[in-house]
Amino acid sequence: MNLHIHPSSEWHAMQDTFYRKHRIYQMQWAELDLARFRVAASSFAGPIALLRDDRQLLEAGAGPLLDSDIRIYSASGRLIGKVEYEGLHIAAFSWNAREQLVCVQEDGNVRVISLDDSQRHRKHNDRSQVESFSLGAEARERRIVDVRFWDQGLVAMTADFRLIYVNDISEPKPRMLADAHIAEMPRAWTVVPPHLTLSHHVEVLVATGPTVVSVDAVGVQDQLLEQGPYTCISVSPNGRLVALCSERNRIQVVSMDFQRSFSEYSHDVPGDDALDIAWCGSDAAIASFATQAVLIGPFGDTLAFPHESPVHLVQELDGVRMFNAMEHSFLSKVGSDSTSVFQIGSTAPAALLYDALDSMRAHSARADEIVRSIGDDMALAVDACIAAAGVEPLVEYQQSLLRAASLGKSFLAMYNGDKLVDMCRQLRVINALTAYDIGLPVSLMQFQSLPFEDWVQRLLSRNHHQLALRICRYLEQPVDQVYIHWACAKIHASTTLDDDALYRVLHARLEQLQPNGVTSYVDIAEVANACGYQRLAIRLLQHEPRASNQVPLLISMGQDDAAMAAAIRSSDADLVYFVIFHLYKALPLGEFFQTISRSRVASQLFEKYCTDQGAPVLEDYYYQEDAFAKSARLIIKDNLAERDVGKLVANLKVALKILHNDKAAATEARAVDSQISLLQAQHQLERETPGHAFVGLPLNQTLAQCLVLGNYARAGKLRTDFKVSERRYYWIKLRALVQRRDWVELARLANAKKSPIGYRPFVDECIQALQYQEAAKYITRCESSTERAQLYLKIGFYHEAVFAASQSRDIDMLRQIHAAARDPTLQHDISQMIDQMSH
């Protein structure tokens, strides 16, 4: 194959292992002296932040970029953002896992700045635009002098050498670690993240004197070392090893418990002190010196990589990135798949398959011979070529390896080609990210370690919307995230367009996602509102499909009526309540009442809530709205449990007075008036009959209790006063007299005049009271002979029942009586009657 640089030409052997140092970029930041800057580089091919080192003296007329701004570059050295940071000294800064720049000031304040913020040239003190929090009073009083970071948190050291840690920057809760009683500024210290410790809590390794102490929230442990003092400390990615560099440039790799030493290296160059230590994988440490970087293997073997100027080390999952002002390189361990293909003299199946492709391109018959020699190992050869392509940085060799895999696959009857297709797709995306103008030199392992959405977000934060859109469509992923970010960036960048013009621009692009458009417009509307385009924000919210997203933003914009309308359209009672509660807190009470009264749904829900909770504000609402009937009902309901008759009557009179103001409530007014009269009468009855409760009883029960007590005159007066109908009164008196067992008065009631309820109720009540003789007196007054026969049969008066049944010639009733009777003579007579009636 006509490829100029063989992959193995970049390999460096360490015993039977190879390491590859591949130059990724020639840096674009020409003529920058990195020694004058404090540098923070993000992992996962992230950005590089530079801040002038104000601890160094500068010559008059110093070069460019020596102001107090933080400049942010891509991995290729292209300027992608700037943060104005004036006045306050930064103790330390670094990147977190979300590509946010975390800046810790000496006063303990922490600023979290995103790439989006840096591209809009935001200032450090604009709190509405950047996240911030404080490390607490201890940090403010003692002053922060140094900080160590990990993906999610940080540990800060105060001027008196106390340690403050934050486990999660997104939810900061600063806490103190144990006091290590450090007397002077440590020359080196590092953090062991919680996920690497046995306790799952953060630990700190501090080099003090000749030893190292381990500090956590509980206590301090001296590791009892004697080779110090140490100038560099680094913990391996898996948390099992620690690399230590002493001031004599003697580097040791020891176990995490400091009990075993695995390898040592002495750098015997006077004046060339170690600047930094990082890890290339989990078993090899790399130290940066002034003119070279030295890789220390697991058994003490070393590899030296000379440089013209010191390099900065960035630890990655599968290697380490090294950059200075001139170039950016990636050092990684060569995998077994790459070795099997490209190692000189390799006869592995993958190497043979690769050679077969070369012979085929040369139209050589040897290609068939090579393929036949691979035999049953063809599937392994295909897999190895695919895997080797995934870690190969040169596009030409990626293509050759994938073509070799495709060639081998064609000789396999049963092989799933999805692996090859997926690798092609992923490598195409990775190569697009690694492009010089994009500056994301990501490896396959790094690409697969983060969710796809994170890579899209990293492109968007650099304003590479077109590439992000193409990648999403190529991998058949949702593109909403891209369009939303583009719209937000467009709003931020627009300085001359008004609301209507900007809406037309946005709508023309967003409607390309028809039929449904983007899934949510609320993020775009929030940005529009924050940038002063309120009319644009309102128009965008009209496209928002979820009212739960619309309403809070409309409220924050002061569009209370629109928020209420959106909440009501959603038919979500909780959302309407959300608007109601906001209005209640935000508006004067009178204005609040006027606002909710304009909506029938809102007013009804407000009334229901106040009624359920017993809120006194409902009375004020009814008063302002002239809702007389409702106000009166509220008074009545509030007094249902009142036992003081005087207070109850007084309150009911207030309710009655209110009801008189509402002509439509005439019926309710009469009912309240009657209730007042009844309460007064009941109160009088209680005074006349001590020991008997009347207040609170309904009128029917009041009448019944008077009759049961024998107070017939009082009951008659109540009947007259409250215009109780005769039929109703008869029912009440009948039941009361039966309960009282006053049969004389019952007979008087039955004989006074014709009963308006008939005489069957008299019979039924007596039967229910088991007074059959009394019941028989009234059966004769029932009009139907059949009914009389049934009633006599029910109380066991068989002779009377036979007589009544014979009068109506009811044969079926006679048969029922015959079956129930136990008197043989009577049964014989009934049988004769039935025979006579049958003939």
ROTORTOR-409051 format. One line per 4 residues: number of its first residue (from 1); for each residue x, y, z of C-alpha. Coordinates in steps of 0.1 Angstrom, whole numbers, m for minus. Example, Ala and Ser with C-alpha at 12.3 -4.5 7.8 and 13.67 -1.06 7.14 Angstrom:
ROTORTOR-409051
1	123,m45,78; 137,m11,71 .
END
This chain:
ROTORTOR-409051
1	0,0,0; 13,34,m9; 11,49,25; 40,71,35 .
5	42,65,73; 38,30,87; 20,29,120; 48,10,137 .
9	72,39,129; 56,58,158; 58,29,182; 83,28,211 .
13	91,m6,227; 91,m12,264; 100,m48,269; 71,m67,251 .
17	48,m37,251; 46,m8,226; 36,28,232; 27,51,204 .
21	32,89,205; 12,105,177; 12,142,169; m23,153,166 .
25	m20,190,158; 5,217,151; m8,243,175; m24,275,161 .
29	m15,298,190; 18,309,175; 43,328,196; 26,320,229 .
33	49,315,259; 30,291,280; 54,296,309; 37,330,315 .
37	3,314,319; m16,292,343; m30,264,322; m60,242,327 .
41	m68,215,301; m100,194,301; m100,157,296; m120,140,268 .
45	m102,162,242; m116,192,259; m106,229,257; m76,246,272 .
49	m79,276,294; m51,302,298; m48,328,325; m18,352,329 .
53	2,340,359; 2,372,381; 27,356,404; 54,363,378 .
57	71,396,371; 66,409,336; 89,431,315; 76,465,305 .
61	58,463,272; 50,427,277; 37,406,248; 1,400,238 .
65	m25,381,259; m10,392,292; m42,408,305; m64,394,333 .
69	m89,377,309; m92,339,307; m88,328,272; m101,295,261 .
73	m86,275,232; m95,243,214; m71,214,216; m57,226,182 .
77	m49,260,197; m77,279,181; m93,306,203; m129,297,210 .
81	m138,320,239; m128,346,264; m140,354,299; m133,389,314 .
85	m121,383,349; m110,415,365; m101,425,401; m104,392,420 .
89	m75,368,423; m81,332,412; m65,307,435; m70,279,410 .
93	m92,269,381; m100,237,362; m126,219,340; m153,196,353 .
97	m169,167,335; m194,189,318; m168,211,302; m174,240,326 .
101	m145,261,339; m146,261,377; m127,291,391; m120,293,428 .
105	m112,328,441; m91,336,472; m122,348,491; m138,313,487 .
109	m163,323,460; m165,298,431; m176,306,396; m187,280,371 .
113	m184,292,335; m196,273,305; m182,275,270; m214,293,259 .
117	m206,320,285; m171,324,273; m181,329,237; m204,358,247 .
121	m176,375,266; m193,375,299; m179,390,330; m171,372,362 .
125	m193,393,383; m225,389,361; m243,366,385; m273,364,363 .
129	m253,347,337; m229,323,355; m233,299,383; m216,307,416 .
133	m215,295,452; m193,301,482; m171,277,501; m184,292,534 .
137	m172,316,561; m141,295,569; m128,300,533; m137,337,533 .
141	m119,343,566; m89,321,561; m83,328,524; m79,300,497 .
145	m43,294,485; m46,263,464; m73,239,450; m74,203,436 .
149	m102,192,413; m118,160,401; m146,155,376; m174,164,399 .
153	m159,181,430; m129,200,445; m108,203,476; m96,238,486 .
157	m67,245,509; m68,276,532; m39,298,542; m37,280,575 .
161	m36,246,556; m71,234,564; m90,215,537; m125,222,525 .
165	m142,198,501; m172,199,478; m184,165,466; m207,177,438 .
169	m202,212,423; m238,211,409; m251,207,444; m224,224,465 .
173	m223,216,502; m188,226,516; m175,206,544; m142,205,564 .
177	m118,176,563; m99,166,594; m71,189,607; m38,175,595 .
181	m18,200,616; 3,211,586; 28,237,596; 39,249,561 .
185	27,250,526; 29,215,511; 51,211,481; 27,186,466 .
189	m8,173,473; m35,155,454; m71,143,457; m83,107,457 .
193	m119,110,443; m147,92,462; m152,65,436; m116,54,440 .
197	m116,50,479; m128,22,500; m149,45,521; m165,62,491 .
201	m155,95,505; m129,119,493; m94,116,506; m64,139,502 .
205	m27,129,500; m5,157,513; 33,157,511; 46,172,543 .
209	82,169,554; 97,135,544; 64,117,544; 29,117,530 .
213	m3,119,551; m37,108,541; m66,131,552; m103,124,551 .
217	m133,137,570; m127,114,599; m90,116,606; m54,117,594 .
221	m30,88,587; 8,92,584; 21,68,557; 56,68,575 .
225	77,75,544; 113,87,546; 123,95,510; 107,129,509 .
229	101,157,506; 80,151,475; 73,176,448; 47,157,428 .
233	20,132,436; m4,114,412; m30,87,417; m36,61,390 .
237	m70,61,372; m81,29,390; m69,41,424; m45,13,430 .
241	m12,30,425; 5,63,435; 34,80,417; 57,100,439 .
245	85,123,428; 110,135,454; 129,168,453; 159,148,441 .
249	139,137,410; 135,102,422; 102,88,410; 85,59,428 .
253	54,40,419; 39,24,451; 6,8,461; m22,29,473 .
257	m16,18,509; 21,27,505; 32,m8,516; 48,m20,483 .
261	70,m3,457; 67,m15,421; 91,7,401; 116,35,406 .
265	133,60,383; 160,86,390; 163,116,367; 199,126,371 .
269	199,159,353; 209,188,376; 183,216,376; 158,197,355 .
273	131,192,381; 98,173,375; 70,197,366; 41,172,366 .
277	32,136,368; 3,119,351; m7,83,341; m8,67,307 .
281	m34,40,314; m33,24,349; 1,9,350; 25,35,335 .
285	33,69,349; 47,98,328; 67,127,343; 72,160,325 .
289	106,177,327; 119,209,311; 132,192,279; 116,158,279 .
293	88,136,292; 97,102,307; 73,73,307; 80,49,336 .
297	67,14,330; 53,m11,356; 87,m27,360; 109,3,361 .
301	116,5,323; 115,40,308; 109,58,276; 120,93,270 .
305	102,118,247; 123,149,241; 106,183,236; 118,218,228 .
309	98,232,257; 80,217,287; 48,199,280; 15,200,299 .
313	0,166,306; m37,158,303; m47,123,316; m72,104,295 .
317	m89,71,298; m67,54,273; m35,75,274; m22,109,280 .
321	m22,141,259; 9,163,259; 10,198,245; 32,228,245 .
325	33,260,224; 43,241,193; 24,208,191; m2,186,207 .
329	5,148,209; m12,117,223; 7,89,240; m11,56,244 .
333	m4,19,247; m6,0,215; m33,m27,217; m29,m63,209 .
337	m51,m60,177; m28,m33,163; 3,m53,172; m11,m84,155 .
341	m16,m64,122; 13,m40,120; 42,m55,140; 71,m63,117 .
345	72,m100,108; 37,m107,123; 20,m138,109; m12,m134,128 .
349	m44,m140,108; m52,m103,109; m17,m94,94; m22,m120,67 .
353	m57,m106,59; m41,m72,57; m14,m85,33; m41,m102,12 .
357	m58,m69,6; m24,m54,m5; m19,m83,m29; m54,m80,m43 .
361	m49,m43,m50; m16,m53,m68; m37,m79,m88; m14,m106,m75 .
365	m25,m143,m73; m9,m144,m40; m40,m129,m24; m60,m161,m29 .
369	m31,m181,m14; m30,m159,17; m68,m160,22; m67,m198,20 .
373	m39,m199,46; m60,m180,71; m87,m208,70; m109,m210,101 .
377	m93,m180,117; m109,m156,92; m136,m144,117; m108,m136,143 .
381	m88,m118,116; m119,m97,106; m125,m88,143; m89,m78,148 .
385	m88,m56,117; m120,m38,129; m107,m33,164; m73,m21,150 .
389	m91,4,128; m109,18,159; m76,28,176; m57,38,145 .
393	m53,77,143; m45,79,106; m75,79,84; m57,61,55 .
397	m49,32,77; m84,32,92; m98,28,56; m73,1,47 .
401	m81,m19,79; m118,m17,73; m114,m27,37; m94,m57,48 .
405	m121,m66,73; m147,m62,45; m126,m85,23; m124,m112,50 .
409	m161,m109,57; m169,m118,21; m153,m152,27; m175,m160,58 .
413	m209,m175,53; m221,m166,88; m208,m133,101; m227,m103,115 .
417	m216,m73,96; m232,m48,121; m198,m46,139; m181,m34,107 .
421	m209,m10,99; m209,5,134; m172,10,134; m173,28,100 .
425	m200,51,113; m182,58,146; m149,65,130; m164,88,105 .
429	m178,108,133; m146,107,153; m126,119,123; m150,148,119 .
433	m145,158,155; m107,155,152; m106,179,123; m82,208,127 .
437	m109,235,128; m131,215,153; m103,205,177; m118,175,195 .
441	m91,148,191; m112,121,207; m103,84,206; m128,56,201 .
445	m127,46,238; m133,82,249; m161,86,223; m179,54,236 .
449	m174,64,272; m197,94,270; m233,96,259; m238,107,223 .
453	m258,137,236; m227,149,254; m206,150,222; m234,169,205 .
457	m235,194,233; m197,199,231; m201,207,194; m229,231,201 .
461	m211,249,229; m184,256,202; m211,268,178; m205,240,153 .
465	m242,236,147; m239,224,111; m215,196,120; m237,186,150 .
469	m268,185,127; m250,164,101; m237,139,127; m272,136,143 .
473	m288,129,110; m260,105,100; m264,85,132; m302,88,130 .
477	m304,106,164; m328,134,173; m319,169,161; m340,190,185 .
481	m311,197,207; m292,212,178; m320,235,166; m328,247,201 .
485	m292,256,207; m289,273,173; m320,294,180; m306,304,214 .
489	m272,313,199; m290,333,171; m309,353,197; m277,361,217 .
493	m259,371,185; m287,393,171; m282,430,178; m300,447,149 .
497	m331,426,144; m364,434,162; m387,409,177; m408,403,146 .
501	m378,400,122; m361,376,146; m392,355,149; m394,351,112 .
505	m358,340,110; m362,315,138; m396,302,126; m383,297,90 .
509	m356,274,104; m375,256,131; m404,247,109; m380,225,90 .
513	m387,200,117; m423,197,106; m448,182,113; m442,188,150 .
517	m413,212,151; m389,211,181; m401,192,211; m399,222,234 .
521	m398,260,227; m394,270,264; m356,271,264; m356,294,233 .
525	m382,316,249; m363,318,281; m332,331,263; m353,355,242 .
529	m368,369,274; m334,372,291; m321,391,261; m350,416,262 .
533	m371,401,234; m402,396,254; m427,398,225; m406,371,207 .
537	m406,350,238; m444,352,240; m448,342,203; m424,313,207 .
541	m443,300,238; m475,298,216; m458,268,199; m449,251,232 .
545	m469,219,234; m466,215,272; m485,240,294; m464,230,324 .
549	m434,245,306; m453,275,293; m469,287,325; m438,293,347 .
553	m420,313,320; m451,334,313; m453,341,350; m416,351,352 .
557	m423,375,323; m452,391,341; m478,377,317; m502,366,344 .
561	m533,366,322; m516,346,295; m503,321,321; m538,317,336 .
565	m553,311,301; m526,285,293; m531,267,326; m569,266,320 .
569	m565,253,285; m544,225,298; m572,212,320; m546,206,347 .
573	m560,218,381; m526,217,397; m512,241,371; m541,265,376 .
577	m535,263,413; m498,271,406; m509,304,389; m534,312,416 .
581	m508,308,444; m484,330,424; m510,357,420; m519,355,456 .
585	m483,362,467; m475,387,440; m506,410,440; m524,431,465 .
589	m555,412,479; m581,433,461; m563,431,427; m559,394,432 .
593	m596,390,437; m603,410,406; m579,389,386; m592,355,394 .
597	m628,366,392; m622,371,355; m619,334,351; m647,311,361 .
601	m625,281,364; m599,299,385; m625,314,408; m642,280,413 .
605	m609,263,421; m599,291,444; m633,287,462; m628,250,464 .
609	m594,252,479; m604,278,505; m634,258,514; m614,226,518 .
613	m587,243,538; m610,266,558; m591,297,546; m607,329,560 .
617	m597,348,529; m627,334,511; m650,356,531; m632,387,519 .
621	m634,374,483; m672,369,485; m676,404,501; m656,421,473 .
625	m675,401,446; m709,409,461; m715,371,463; m742,375,490 .
629	m756,339,488; m721,324,489; m710,346,517; m741,337,537 .
633	m735,300,530; m699,304,543; m712,319,575; m737,291,580 .
637	m711,264,573; m686,280,597; m713,279,625; m725,243,620 .
641	m705,232,650; m714,261,672; m731,250,704; m738,284,719 .
645	m774,292,708; m770,329,713; m739,331,691; m754,308,665 .
649	m786,328,662; m767,360,660; m745,347,632; m775,333,613 .
653	m791,367,616; m760,382,600; m763,356,572; m800,364,568 .
657	m792,401,565; m767,394,538; m792,372,519; m817,400,519 .
661	m794,418,496; m797,391,469; m832,389,454; m823,356,438 .
665	m817,341,473; m852,346,486; m858,309,491; m825,306,511 .
669	m834,336,531; m868,320,541; m849,288,551; m825,307,573 .
673	m853,327,589; m871,294,596; m840,279,611; m835,309,634 .
677	m871,305,646; m866,268,651; m834,274,671; m852,298,694 .
681	m880,274,699; m856,245,706; m837,266,731; m871,273,748 .
685	m879,236,748; m846,228,764; m854,252,792; m888,237,797 .
689	m876,201,796; m843,199,814; m821,169,804; m834,167,769 .
693	m815,182,739; m834,199,712; m809,225,697; m796,213,664 .
697	m823,188,657; m843,190,624; m879,202,626; m892,166,622 .
701	m871,153,651; m881,183,672; m918,175,667; m912,138,673 .
705	m893,144,705; m920,168,718; m947,141,711; m926,113,727 .
709	m923,134,758; m961,139,758; m959,176,751; m987,175,726 .
713	m996,212,729; m961,224,722; m959,200,692; m992,214,679 .
717	m979,250,682; m947,241,664; m967,225,637; m987,257,633 .
721	m957,280,635; m937,262,609; m967,253,587; m961,216,588 .
725	m985,198,564; m1012,176,579; m999,145,561; m964,151,573 .
729	m976,158,609; m997,126,609; m966,105,601; m945,121,628 .
733	m972,119,654; m981,83,645; m945,71,650; m941,91,682 .
737	m973,78,698; m963,42,689; m929,48,704; m945,63,735 .
741	m971,34,736; m999,59,740; m1026,38,725; m1054,61,737 .
745	m1040,91,720; m1033,70,689; m1070,60,688; m1079,96,693 .
749	m1057,105,663; m1073,78,642; m1109,87,651; m1105,125,650 .
753	m1112,125,613; m1103,106,582; m1066,99,582; m1048,118,554 .
757	m1022,90,553; m1048,61,554; m1049,34,581; m1023,10,567 .
761	m995,30,584; m1012,26,617; m1013,m11,612; m977,m13,600 .
765	m963,8,629; m982,m13,655; m970,m45,639; m934,m32,639 .
769	m939,m25,677; m953,m61,681; m986,m47,693; m1009,m71,673 .
773	m1041,m63,692; m1037,m26,685; m1029,m34,649; m1061,m54,646 .
777	m1081,m23,656; m1070,m5,625; m1071,m34,601; m1109,m32,599 .
781	m1105,4,587; m1085,m6,557; m1106,m4,526; m1095,m36,507 .
785	m1107,m69,519; m1077,m86,503; m1054,m61,522; m1073,m69,554 .
789	m1069,m106,549; m1031,m102,543; m1027,m81,574; m1047,m105,596 .
793	m1026,m133,583; m995,m114,591; m1004,m109,627; m1018,m145,631 .
797	m1055,m137,633; m1065,m166,610; m1103,m166,615; m1105,m129,608 .
801	m1082,m135,578; m1106,m163,565; m1136,m140,569; m1119,m111,550 .
805	m1107,m135,522; m1141,m151,518; m1156,m116,513; m1133,m110,484 .
809	m1136,m146,473; m1098,m147,471; m1089,m185,468; m1052,m179,467 .
813	m1054,m161,500; m1075,m189,515; m1048,m214,504; m1021,m193,521 .
817	m1042,m192,553; m1048,m229,551; m1010,m235,549; m1003,m212,578 .
821	m1031,m223,602; m1025,m252,626; m1061,m256,637; m1076,m288,619 .
825	m1112,m275,622; m1102,m242,606; m1083,m260,579; m1114,m281,572 .
829	m1136,m251,569; m1112,m233,546; m1111,m264,524; m1149,m264,521 .
833	m1149,m227,512; m1123,m233,485; m1143,m262,471; m1175,m241,471 .
837	m1158,m212,454; m1142,m235,428; m1176,m248,418 .
END
